[in-house]
Amino acid sequence: MEIKIGSKEMLKVLYIICWLLFIGVGIEAGGFIFNAIFTFALKPEAGFFWKEIDLSSLYKYDPGYFVIMISVMIIVSVMRAIMFYLIIRILHNKKLSISQPFNKEMQRFISGLSYLALGVGLFSHCGVNYSEWLVKQGVEMPDILYLRLGGEDVWIFMGIILLIIAQIFKRGIEIQSENDLTI
């Protein structure tokens, strides 16, 4: 007995997975923001985040450097959350049209994802370099994976690929509009 999964069912599964991922990265972004505020407003000596992210030595070394590192972590996690929000929104609004795949909405969607992916990659790269510099200064830093800054090269690669696809969609829209004018 063979089970066939159609595109509608696959989109529903992907929609649910995107919701789960959005909730996860949203909690992560909210946790970073909450812990940053908590550290500064209530307990400056803390500097300890959940999931083995201990930035207390960085805070003790220099609170300004702490703010920079936390800001990069927050920016990266918020950008990832926005990416999943955009995916959820386009799947929920059912803007995916097989009969007219080349439309402005899809081109804007793919362009937006490409810019966000490039942003995540660039901020992650800056965060990795900054963390490595801090380690050279003698600050004890957690691993990059715990800081959620790993994989910057993959994010940049994905951003470039999505940017190319966005340009293909842009050209497809131009061809489609030219064909509509000739009919």
C-alpha positions as CSV (number, residue, x, y, z in Angstrom):
1,M,0.0,0.0,0.0
2,E,1.5,3.3,-1.1
3,I,0.7,6.5,0.6
4,K,0.7,9.6,-1.6
5,I,1.2,13.0,-0.1
6,G,-0.2,15.8,-2.2
7,S,1.1,19.4,-2.3
8,K,-1.8,20.6,-0.1
9,E,-1.0,18.1,2.6
10,M,2.7,18.9,2.4
11,L,2.0,22.7,2.7
12,K,-0.2,22.0,5.8
13,V,2.7,20.0,7.3
14,L,5.2,22.7,6.5
15,Y,2.8,25.3,7.9
16,I,2.6,23.4,11.2
17,I,6.4,22.9,11.3
18,C,6.9,26.7,10.6
19,W,4.6,27.5,13.5
20,L,6.6,25.3,15.8
21,L,9.9,26.8,14.7
22,F,8.5,30.3,14.9
23,I,7.4,29.6,18.5
24,G,10.9,28.2,19.3
25,V,12.9,31.1,17.9
26,G,10.4,33.6,19.3
27,I,10.9,32.2,22.8
28,E,14.6,32.3,22.2
29,A,14.5,35.9,21.1
30,G,12.2,36.8,24.0
31,G,14.5,35.0,26.4
32,F,17.5,37.0,25.2
33,I,15.6,40.3,25.5
34,F,14.2,39.4,28.9
35,N,17.6,38.3,30.2
36,A,19.3,41.4,28.9
37,I,16.8,43.6,30.6
38,F,16.9,41.5,33.8
39,T,20.7,41.7,33.9
40,F,20.8,45.4,33.6
41,A,17.7,46.5,35.5
42,L,17.5,44.0,38.4
43,K,20.6,42.0,38.8
44,P,23.7,43.4,37.1
45,E,26.0,40.7,38.5
46,A,24.0,38.0,36.8
47,G,25.0,37.9,33.1
48,F,23.8,34.3,33.1
49,F,21.4,33.1,30.4
50,W,19.6,29.8,30.2
51,K,20.9,26.9,28.1
52,E,24.5,27.2,29.3
53,I,25.0,30.7,28.1
54,D,27.1,32.2,30.8
55,L,28.1,35.7,29.9
56,S,28.9,36.8,33.5
57,S,32.7,37.0,32.8
58,L,32.0,39.2,29.8
59,Y,29.7,41.4,32.0
60,K,32.4,41.6,34.7
61,Y,35.1,42.4,32.0
62,D,33.0,45.3,30.5
63,P,29.3,45.9,30.5
64,G,29.6,47.7,27.2
65,Y,31.0,44.6,25.5
66,F,28.2,42.6,27.1
67,V,25.6,44.9,25.5
68,I,27.2,44.5,22.1
69,M,27.3,40.7,22.3
70,I,23.7,40.6,23.6
71,S,22.5,43.0,20.9
72,V,24.0,40.8,18.2
73,M,22.4,37.7,19.7
74,I,19.0,39.5,19.9
75,I,19.2,40.8,16.4
76,V,20.0,37.4,15.0
77,S,17.3,35.6,16.9
78,V,14.7,38.3,16.0
79,M,15.6,38.2,12.3
80,R,15.2,34.4,12.3
81,A,11.8,34.8,14.0
82,I,10.7,37.3,11.4
83,M,11.7,34.9,8.6
84,F,9.4,32.2,10.0
85,Y,6.7,34.8,10.6
86,L,6.9,35.8,6.9
87,I,6.7,32.1,5.9
88,I,3.7,31.5,8.1
89,R,2.0,34.6,6.8
90,I,2.4,33.7,3.1
91,L,1.2,30.1,3.8
92,H,-1.8,31.3,5.9
93,N,-2.9,33.9,3.3
94,K,-2.5,31.3,0.6
95,K,-0.5,33.6,-1.6
96,L,1.1,30.6,-3.3
97,S,-0.6,30.5,-6.8
98,I,0.3,27.7,-9.1
99,S,-1.6,29.3,-12.0
100,Q,0.3,32.6,-11.6
101,P,3.5,31.7,-9.7
102,F,5.3,34.9,-10.9
103,N,3.6,37.6,-9.0
104,K,4.8,40.7,-7.0
105,E,3.8,39.2,-3.7
106,M,6.0,36.1,-4.2
107,Q,8.9,38.2,-5.5
108,R,8.7,40.5,-2.4
109,F,8.4,37.5,-0.1
110,I,11.5,35.8,-1.5
111,S,13.4,39.1,-1.6
112,G,12.5,39.7,2.0
113,L,13.7,36.3,3.0
114,S,16.9,36.7,1.2
115,Y,17.7,40.0,2.9
116,L,16.9,38.6,6.3
117,A,19.0,35.5,5.6
118,L,21.9,37.8,4.5
119,G,21.4,39.9,7.7
120,V,21.4,36.8,9.9
121,G,24.6,35.6,8.2
122,L,26.3,39.0,8.5
123,F,25.4,39.6,12.1
124,S,26.3,36.0,13.0
125,H,29.7,36.5,11.3
126,C,30.2,39.8,13.2
127,G,29.2,38.0,16.5
128,V,31.6,35.1,15.9
129,N,34.5,37.5,15.1
130,Y,33.6,39.6,18.1
131,S,33.5,36.5,20.4
132,E,36.8,35.3,19.1
133,W,38.3,38.7,19.7
134,L,36.9,38.7,23.3
135,V,38.5,35.3,23.9
136,K,41.8,36.7,22.7
137,Q,41.4,39.5,25.3
138,G,41.1,36.8,28.0
139,V,37.4,36.8,28.4
140,E,35.8,33.4,29.0
141,M,33.1,33.0,26.4
142,P,30.6,30.2,25.7
143,D,30.8,28.2,22.5
144,I,29.4,30.0,19.4
145,L,26.7,27.3,19.1
146,Y,25.4,28.2,22.6
147,L,25.3,31.8,21.6
148,R,23.1,30.8,18.5
149,L,25.6,32.5,16.2
150,G,27.0,29.4,14.4
151,G,26.5,28.7,10.7
152,E,27.0,32.2,9.4
153,D,28.3,30.9,6.1
154,V,25.2,28.8,5.5
155,W,23.0,31.8,6.2
156,I,24.9,34.0,3.7
157,F,24.9,31.2,1.1
158,M,21.1,30.8,1.6
159,G,20.6,34.6,1.3
160,I,22.5,34.7,-2.0
161,I,20.6,31.7,-3.4
162,L,17.3,33.4,-2.4
163,L,18.4,36.6,-3.9
164,I,19.1,34.8,-7.2
165,I,15.6,33.2,-7.0
166,A,14.1,36.6,-6.3
167,Q,15.7,38.0,-9.4
168,I,14.4,35.0,-11.4
169,F,10.9,35.8,-10.1
170,K,11.4,39.4,-11.0
171,R,12.3,38.4,-14.6
172,G,9.4,36.0,-14.7
173,I,7.0,38.8,-13.7
174,E,8.4,40.9,-16.5
175,I,8.0,38.1,-19.1
176,Q,4.5,37.3,-17.8
177,S,3.4,40.9,-18.1
178,E,4.8,41.2,-21.6
179,N,2.8,38.1,-22.6
180,D,-0.3,39.5,-21.0
181,L,0.1,42.6,-23.1
182,T,0.5,40.7,-26.4
183,I,-2.7,38.7,-25.9
